[in-house]
Amino acid sequence: MNLARFPRLRFGHLPTPLELLKNLTRELGGPEIWIKRDDCTGMSTGGNKTRKLEFLMAQAQAEGADIVLTQGATQSNHARQTAAFAARMGVDCHILLEDRTGIQDSNYQHNGNVFLDLLHGASLEHHPGGTDMEAVMAASAEGFRAQGRHPYTIPGGGSNPTGALGYVNAALELVTQANDQNLRIDEVIHATGSTGTQAGLVAGLAGISSGVPVLGISVRADRKNQEENVFRLMVATAELAGCSTAVNREDVVANADYVGEGYGIPTQGTIEAIRMLAQLEGILLDPVYSGKGMAGLIDLIRKGVYRRGQNVVFVHTGGSAGLFGYTTRFQTVAGDAAV
């Protein structure tokens, strides 16, 4: 795979660290737990979207865009990082936010990622849950074209084949680091939502015949739909990257047991996972993605799915800025006033 043939803005702090979580490993008494620190990618507190946006925003630049549009949930990490990229590039950013959770707490509506969206200079518009956000974004782009602007639209999560190239590259980076540390990876685990991270990881790992399986812990969709959505994007991504013959349907595996009440609503397991990583490792997870993903991994270890003698890698997709939008929810779920 020759990813250098694709336009790319090298704004990320890459490669991100691959670290052993010694304290969490000892606490759970199971496999060695390693963490791929994609919360350290840079660009407005970091996160997995930096990798995707390096390719997406390079394409926007190549097309002469003077305004970038994207969409997501109210506390969207993707929206915040898109706004940061646009600020650095000197183009405008317009974000469409969907109220997927129904949480009306002031911190959720105005703090965390929403505050950072505005701080980076983005303009915002809000829509109720269930809105066809891609259709609304397309209409908004047409409105900007009518004003003589040159908009570039990015799908939710930056999850299209161009964006997923960022995680094809991450797969290559991870295997290189594991080889350098003489680390045998038995499985990669991460939170899966808009599908781009998992599609890119699976395509990249399969494309180099790594033999490393990937498990996505779903934060929104049921298993069947999540796997089908990831598979479609994986196929398109592998074709773009030049490794289409390497990928198979059985490579795509999701677990939807930890979604809870729905997208963006932390479970008790999510809160526990966030507390454990903060208090054992000094690492901040987020309430929407990495917290639910880690909750799934912790539960699977406790159930004996992963055992002593194995090595698992958790991909930290970032999003700690979202914690500041969930302070009230933490108190409600955790049952006390102290986070």
C-alpha positions as CSV (number, residue, x, y, z in Angstrom):
1,M,0.0,0.0,0.0
2,N,1.4,3.3,-1.0
3,L,-0.5,6.0,1.0
4,A,1.9,8.7,-0.1
5,R,0.0,9.0,-3.4
6,F,-2.9,10.6,-1.5
7,P,-2.9,14.3,-0.5
8,R,-2.3,14.7,3.2
9,L,-1.8,17.5,5.7
10,R,0.7,16.4,8.3
11,F,-0.8,18.2,11.3
12,G,-0.9,15.2,13.7
13,H,1.6,14.4,16.4
14,L,2.4,11.0,15.0
15,P,3.3,8.2,15.7
16,T,1.2,8.2,18.9
17,P,2.6,6.2,21.9
18,L,1.9,2.5,22.4
19,E,2.1,1.9,26.1
20,L,1.5,-0.9,28.6
21,L,-1.2,-0.2,31.2
22,K,0.6,-1.9,34.1
23,N,-1.7,-0.9,36.9
24,L,-4.9,-1.8,35.0
25,T,-3.4,-5.1,33.9
26,R,-2.6,-5.9,37.6
27,E,-6.0,-4.8,38.8
28,L,-7.9,-7.1,36.4
29,G,-5.5,-10.0,36.5
30,G,-6.0,-10.9,32.9
31,P,-4.1,-10.2,29.7
32,E,-1.5,-7.5,29.3
33,I,-3.4,-4.4,28.3
34,W,-1.7,-2.0,26.0
35,I,-3.0,1.3,24.8
36,K,-2.5,3.1,21.5
37,R,-2.6,6.7,22.6
38,D,-4.6,8.3,19.8
39,D,-5.8,10.8,22.3
40,C,-2.3,12.3,21.8
41,T,-2.7,13.2,18.1
42,G,-2.7,16.9,18.6
43,M,-5.2,19.4,17.1
44,S,-7.5,20.6,19.9
45,T,-6.9,18.0,22.6
46,G,-6.4,15.2,20.1
47,G,-8.4,12.2,19.1
48,N,-8.9,9.8,16.3
49,K,-10.3,12.3,13.9
50,T,-6.9,14.0,13.4
51,R,-5.8,11.0,11.4
52,K,-8.9,11.1,9.2
53,L,-8.9,14.9,8.8
54,E,-5.3,14.9,7.6
55,F,-6.6,13.2,4.4
56,L,-10.0,14.8,4.2
57,M,-8.8,18.4,4.7
58,A,-6.0,17.9,2.2
59,Q,-8.7,16.9,-0.3
60,A,-10.7,20.0,0.7
61,Q,-7.6,22.2,0.1
62,A,-6.9,20.5,-3.3
63,E,-10.5,21.3,-4.3
64,G,-10.1,25.0,-3.4
65,A,-12.6,25.0,-0.5
66,D,-13.1,28.2,1.4
67,I,-15.6,26.7,3.9
68,V,-15.8,23.2,5.4
69,L,-19.1,21.7,6.6
70,T,-19.6,18.7,8.8
71,Q,-22.2,17.2,11.2
72,G,-22.4,15.2,14.4
73,A,-24.0,14.9,17.8
74,T,-24.0,17.9,20.2
75,Q,-20.8,16.8,21.9
76,S,-19.1,15.7,18.7
77,N,-15.3,15.2,18.9
78,H,-15.2,15.1,15.1
79,A,-16.8,18.5,14.9
80,R,-14.3,20.0,17.3
81,Q,-11.3,18.7,15.5
82,T,-12.7,19.7,12.1
83,A,-13.1,23.3,13.5
84,A,-9.4,23.2,14.7
85,F,-8.2,22.0,11.3
86,A,-10.2,24.7,9.5
87,A,-8.7,27.4,11.8
88,R,-5.2,26.2,11.1
89,M,-5.9,26.2,7.4
90,G,-7.5,29.6,7.4
91,V,-10.9,28.5,6.0
92,D,-14.3,28.9,7.6
93,C,-16.1,26.0,9.3
94,H,-19.8,25.4,9.7
95,I,-21.0,22.6,11.9
96,L,-24.5,21.1,12.1
97,L,-25.2,19.5,15.5
98,E,-27.9,16.9,16.2
99,D,-29.5,16.4,19.6
100,R,-29.2,12.6,19.7
101,T,-29.4,12.2,23.5
102,G,-32.1,14.6,24.8
103,I,-29.8,15.8,27.5
104,Q,-30.7,19.4,28.3
105,D,-28.1,20.1,31.0
106,S,-26.4,23.5,30.3
107,N,-22.9,21.9,30.4
108,Y,-23.9,19.4,27.8
109,Q,-25.4,22.0,25.5
110,H,-22.7,24.7,25.9
111,N,-19.5,23.3,27.5
112,G,-17.0,20.7,26.4
113,N,-16.7,20.2,22.7
114,V,-19.4,22.8,21.9
115,F,-17.4,25.5,23.7
116,L,-14.3,24.5,21.7
117,D,-16.2,24.5,18.4
118,L,-17.0,28.2,19.0
119,L,-13.5,28.9,20.4
120,H,-12.0,27.7,17.1
121,G,-14.3,30.1,15.2
122,A,-16.9,27.7,13.8
123,S,-20.5,28.6,13.2
124,L,-23.1,26.2,14.5
125,E,-26.6,25.2,13.8
126,H,-28.7,22.8,15.9
127,H,-31.2,20.2,14.8
128,P,-33.5,17.8,16.7
129,G,-32.7,14.1,17.0
130,G,-33.7,12.0,14.1
131,T,-32.9,14.7,11.5
132,D,-31.5,13.5,8.2
133,M,-28.2,15.3,8.9
134,E,-26.5,14.4,5.6
135,A,-29.5,15.8,3.7
136,V,-29.5,19.0,5.8
137,M,-25.8,19.4,5.4
138,A,-26.1,19.0,1.6
139,A,-28.8,21.7,1.6
140,S,-26.6,24.0,3.7
141,A,-23.7,23.5,1.3
142,E,-26.0,24.5,-1.6
143,G,-26.9,27.7,0.3
144,F,-23.2,28.6,0.6
145,R,-22.7,27.8,-3.2
146,A,-25.5,30.3,-4.0
147,Q,-23.5,32.9,-2.1
148,G,-20.5,32.2,-4.3
149,R,-18.6,30.1,-1.7
150,H,-16.7,26.9,-2.3
151,P,-17.9,24.4,0.4
152,Y,-16.4,21.0,1.1
153,T,-18.6,18.6,3.0
154,I,-17.3,15.9,5.4
155,P,-19.6,13.1,6.6
156,G,-20.2,12.5,10.2
157,G,-17.1,11.2,11.9
158,G,-15.1,11.8,8.8
159,S,-16.1,8.3,7.9
160,N,-15.7,7.8,4.1
161,P,-12.9,6.0,2.2
162,T,-10.7,9.1,2.2
163,G,-11.0,9.6,5.9
164,A,-10.6,5.9,6.7
165,L,-7.2,6.0,5.0
166,G,-6.1,7.6,8.3
167,Y,-6.7,4.4,10.1
168,V,-5.1,2.3,7.3
169,N,-2.0,4.3,8.1
170,A,-2.6,3.8,11.9
171,A,-2.6,0.0,11.3
172,L,0.8,0.2,9.6
173,E,2.1,2.4,12.4
174,L,0.8,0.0,15.1
175,V,2.3,-3.1,13.6
176,T,5.7,-1.3,13.2
177,Q,5.6,-0.3,16.9
178,A,4.7,-3.8,18.0
179,N,7.5,-5.2,16.0
180,D,10.0,-2.8,17.5
181,Q,8.8,-3.7,21.0
182,N,8.7,-7.5,20.2
183,L,5.0,-7.4,21.1
184,R,2.6,-10.1,19.8
185,I,-0.8,-8.6,19.5
186,D,-3.6,-11.1,20.1
187,E,-6.4,-8.6,19.4
188,V,-7.1,-4.9,18.9
189,I,-10.2,-3.4,20.7
190,H,-11.7,0.0,20.2
191,A,-15.0,1.9,20.3
192,T,-16.8,1.8,16.9
193,G,-19.4,4.3,15.9
194,S,-19.4,6.0,12.5
195,T,-17.3,3.0,11.2
196,G,-14.3,4.8,9.7
197,T,-11.8,3.9,12.4
198,Q,-12.7,0.2,12.4
199,A,-12.9,0.0,8.6
200,G,-9.5,1.6,8.2
201,L,-7.9,-0.6,10.9
202,V,-9.3,-3.8,9.5
203,A,-8.3,-2.9,5.9
204,G,-4.8,-1.9,6.9
205,L,-4.1,-4.9,9.1
206,A,-5.5,-7.3,6.5
207,G,-3.7,-5.5,3.7
208,I,-0.3,-6.3,5.3
209,S,-1.4,-9.9,6.3
210,S,-0.7,-9.0,10.0
211,G,-3.0,-11.8,11.3
212,V,-4.2,-9.3,14.0
213,P,-8.0,-9.4,14.6
214,V,-10.0,-6.3,15.5
215,L,-13.0,-6.0,17.8
216,G,-15.2,-2.9,17.7
217,I,-17.3,-2.2,20.8
218,S,-20.4,-0.5,19.3
219,V,-21.5,2.8,20.9
220,R,-24.7,3.2,18.9
221,A,-25.9,0.5,16.5
222,D,-26.8,-3.2,17.0
223,R,-24.2,-5.8,16.0
224,K,-25.7,-6.7,12.7
225,N,-26.1,-3.2,11.4
226,Q,-22.7,-2.1,12.8
227,E,-20.9,-4.9,11.1
228,E,-22.7,-4.3,7.8
229,N,-21.9,-0.6,7.9
230,V,-18.2,-1.2,8.8
231,F,-17.9,-3.9,6.1
232,R,-19.2,-1.6,3.3
233,L,-16.8,1.1,4.2
234,M,-13.9,-1.4,4.7
235,V,-14.4,-2.7,1.2
236,A,-14.4,0.8,-0.3
237,T,-11.4,1.8,1.8
238,A,-9.4,-1.3,0.8
239,E,-10.2,-0.7,-2.9
240,L,-9.0,2.9,-2.5
241,A,-5.8,1.8,-0.7
242,G,-5.1,-0.9,-3.2
243,C,-5.6,-4.0,-1.0
244,S,-9.1,-5.1,-1.9
245,T,-8.2,-8.7,-2.4
246,A,-7.0,-9.0,1.2
247,V,-10.2,-8.2,3.1
248,N,-13.0,-10.6,4.0
249,R,-16.4,-10.2,5.7
250,E,-15.3,-12.3,8.6
251,D,-12.7,-9.8,9.4
252,V,-15.4,-7.4,10.6
253,V,-16.5,-8.1,14.2
254,A,-18.5,-5.9,16.5
255,N,-20.0,-6.3,20.0
256,A,-23.1,-4.2,20.8
257,D,-23.6,-5.4,24.4
258,Y,-22.4,-2.1,25.9
259,V,-24.5,0.5,24.1
260,G,-26.8,0.9,27.1
261,E,-29.6,3.4,26.7
262,G,-28.2,4.7,23.5
263,Y,-25.6,6.9,21.8
264,G,-23.9,9.5,24.0
265,I,-25.6,8.2,27.2
266,P,-23.0,6.8,29.6
267,T,-23.7,3.5,31.4
268,Q,-22.5,2.5,34.9
269,G,-19.8,0.5,33.2
270,T,-18.7,3.6,31.2
271,I,-18.4,5.6,34.4
272,E,-16.5,2.8,36.1
273,A,-14.1,2.5,33.2
274,I,-13.4,6.3,33.1
275,R,-12.8,6.3,36.8
276,M,-10.4,3.3,36.7
277,L,-8.3,4.7,33.9
278,A,-8.1,8.1,35.6
279,Q,-7.2,6.7,39.0
280,L,-5.0,3.8,38.0
281,E,-3.2,5.2,34.9
282,G,-3.8,9.0,34.9
283,I,-5.5,8.7,31.5
284,L,-8.8,10.4,30.6
285,L,-11.3,8.5,28.5
286,D,-14.5,10.1,27.1
287,P,-18.2,9.3,28.0
288,V,-19.3,8.6,24.4
289,Y,-16.6,6.4,22.7
290,S,-13.5,5.4,24.6
291,G,-15.3,5.1,27.9
292,K,-17.8,2.6,26.5
293,G,-15.1,0.8,24.5
294,M,-13.0,0.3,27.6
295,A,-16.1,-0.7,29.6
296,G,-16.6,-3.5,27.1
297,L,-12.9,-4.6,27.3
298,I,-13.0,-4.6,31.1
299,D,-16.1,-6.7,31.2
300,L,-14.8,-9.2,28.6
301,I,-11.6,-9.6,30.7
302,R,-13.7,-10.2,33.8
303,K,-15.7,-12.8,31.9
304,G,-12.5,-14.6,30.8
305,V,-12.8,-13.9,27.1
306,Y,-9.2,-12.5,27.3
307,R,-6.9,-14.2,29.7
308,R,-3.4,-14.0,31.3
309,G,-0.7,-14.7,28.7
310,Q,-2.5,-12.7,26.0
311,N,-1.7,-9.2,24.8
312,V,-4.6,-6.9,23.8
313,V,-4.3,-3.3,22.4
314,F,-7.0,-0.8,23.2
315,V,-7.1,2.1,20.7
316,H,-7.8,5.3,22.7
317,T,-9.8,7.4,20.3
318,G,-9.6,10.6,22.4
319,G,-12.5,12.9,23.3
320,S,-11.7,13.9,26.9
321,A,-13.0,17.4,26.2
322,G,-16.4,15.8,26.2
323,L,-16.1,15.0,29.9
324,F,-16.9,18.7,30.7
325,G,-20.2,18.4,29.0
326,Y,-21.2,15.4,31.2
327,T,-20.5,16.4,34.8
328,T,-24.2,16.2,35.8
329,R,-24.6,12.9,34.1
330,F,-21.6,11.5,36.0
331,Q,-23.2,12.5,39.3
332,T,-26.5,10.9,38.3
333,V,-25.1,7.6,37.1
334,A,-22.3,7.3,39.7
335,G,-24.7,8.2,42.6
336,D,-22.5,10.8,44.2
337,A,-21.3,14.3,43.7
338,A,-17.6,13.7,43.4
339,V,-16.1,12.7,40.1
